Amino acid sequence: MLQDRRKNYLKEVVSPSLSFFYSGHAPHLSNDAYYHFKVNNNFYYLSGIDQEDAILLIAKAHGIEESYLFIQAVDPEMALWVGETLTFEKASEISGIKLENVRDIKTFDTFVGQLFSQTRRSIFGNVETVYFDVERQRATDEPLLGERKAKQFLDKYPFVTLKNARPILSNLRSVKDEVEIEAVKGAIEISRKANLHLLDKLKYAKNEFELEAEYNYVLNMNNTVPSFGSIIASGKNGTILHYEDNNQPLHHGDLVLFDLGVRYKYYASDISRTYPLNGKFTDRQKEVYQAVLNVNKEIIKWAKPGMTQFEYNQKGVELLTREAKRIGLIKEDKDIVKYYYHGLGHPLGLDVHDVADPRVPFKAGQIITVEPGLYIAEEGIGIRIEDDLLLTENGCINLSESILKEVDEIESYLAKK
């Protein structure tokens, strides 16, 4: 599978060329402490290796296609402190890269230098194009590792042409293979267990942080972690899109909005549900909830390949406007922005907000979320219902359909607790 991903990548790059991908390293936190290491997703997608300070080099030239992996050699002394790193043999087995092409990271600079020397250019010829994985969300952001490495490379080899590998990887990663789909399904299954556990504990909790603790308990028991900062928002807090304080008292009669994700085999789930703390929706809560649920279900019936992200978002606005007018929340279409102020969904995969070009129509094999919501601060009602959808040739499959969301199902389950 990993070999297939690298082959697909090589179809998109020029020849001759070299492509460099870095696993990354944990940044310094304070004093002798470091942040937890998180492997670069593009590096992992192509190599399957989760180890700090590793480099993947992919070469294409004159019919030759080779992959090289540079990792830290096993250090017995360091192993006493942090555990053993991968052996070359194990790294070769995981990545599918030939054992002779798995090398000590200390030899990387010399190896690359030889590729550009007069005596070694016969390996791949006169390489004039190099690819780096360069990501920049905003112009004001500090440059990330790929961008810094690209600048250093150009300083050393100013005669090469630099290209960005990220658009290629974004396109390839947008369509999921069977391994990826199964990983997302695994994350969703843990999400299902966690949501049931939260329903079991809902009536007895006194504070949002208690519910977060219960959620983390289920994830810990399944040897996994949240895929993003957990949102457990009761009452008016549910109208704050990215509320993450999770530290306010729970009040009888309020709703609690759960926007939670699981990371399983590096892939994410992203599920939102909204439940009544006392086990039963008020008439008004039920009316608003059903309006959001109607949109959620209608989108699931409608979603298919061929639409753009813009068209998808616009459909959400259209349907939520209809429902908001039906329940008397607004009178004019333009007023929907007071109660709905985010997109309908996003691609999902290695990243929670996964890579994809929003201008390119959705394709079969993509996984996207559908997450309509209505947020009425003056009534203390915030409702979002989010599912994860696998797009197929003729429509979509709701991968999270087993997680309770119908009013009668929720109330019936809570009545037994």
Buried (B, 14 or more C-beta within 10 A) or exposed (E): EBEEBBEBBBEBBEBBBBBBBBBBBEEEEEEEEEEEBEBBBBBBBBBBBBBBBBBBBBBBBEEEBBBBBBBBEEEEEEEEEEEEBBEBEBBBBBBBBEEEBBBEBEEBEEBBEEBBEEEEBEBBEEBEBBBBBBBBEEEEEEEBBBBBBBBEBBEEBEEBEBBBBBEBBBBBBBBBBEEBBBBBBBBBBBBBBBBBBBBBBBBEBEBBBBBBBBBBEBBEEBEBEBBBEBBBBBBBBBBBBEBBEBEBEBEEEBBBBBBBBBBBEBBBBBBBBBBBBBBBBBEEBBBBBBBBBBBBBBBBEBBBBEBBBEEBBBBBBEBBBBBBBEEEBBEEEEEBEBBBEBBBBBBBBBBBBBBBEEEEBBBBBBBBBBBBBBBBEEBBBBBBBBBBBBBBEEBBEBBBEEBBBEBEEBBEBBEEE
